[in-house]
């Protein structure tokens, strides 16, 4: 079984800073890590390989230093890594990013399962995974909390909802986005770390993908960040003191004044 896991390298901080001129993340001086949700996708991909056999390919789109994320994925059990990197991808929104990744996946030719984390910690859009499936024209199941059954032709999964979960059966190939409830990611083994250290990462540019230039980067992005600002701090609330009856009466008067 050929399994593909899409990962992203993100800043290892919640204090995300934005360049006011370019409206993009400032990454200089900030440590980068594999997107936390993608760690669960990597673990599930490796588990499927252990159950069904086959190969796991980790793929990411990003700057040259994103190669480190792919090597870490190999240390965790992936078999190979593919880095899609080119200045022509700069400014990509989620639609252009998913198109670029879909082109790279098609270049791999054969795949049975594609796994993604449910969302990235720096963007929180949860759009890239579904976008990839749309470009590839294959089924997708989002927010997967358990893969109950899987073989080369079909899979049965549990999809998390606000009320519980849905049981979904789907033919393969299919794309799944996973939530953290699906597993507990393993730590890299010494053997895995040694293999990752010597691993040769496959590197593809826009020319290698033979993609439509008009669909890449800023030109291929239907959404753009035109302005970023820090919201004004909220004013402090008004404190009401007294007995419960007095507080209730005063609060009722205040609300009455707002309604009128």
Order of alpha helices (4+ residues) and beta strands (2+ residues): beta-beta-beta-alpha-beta-alpha-beta-alpha-beta-alpha-beta-beta-beta-beta-alpha-beta-alpha-alpha
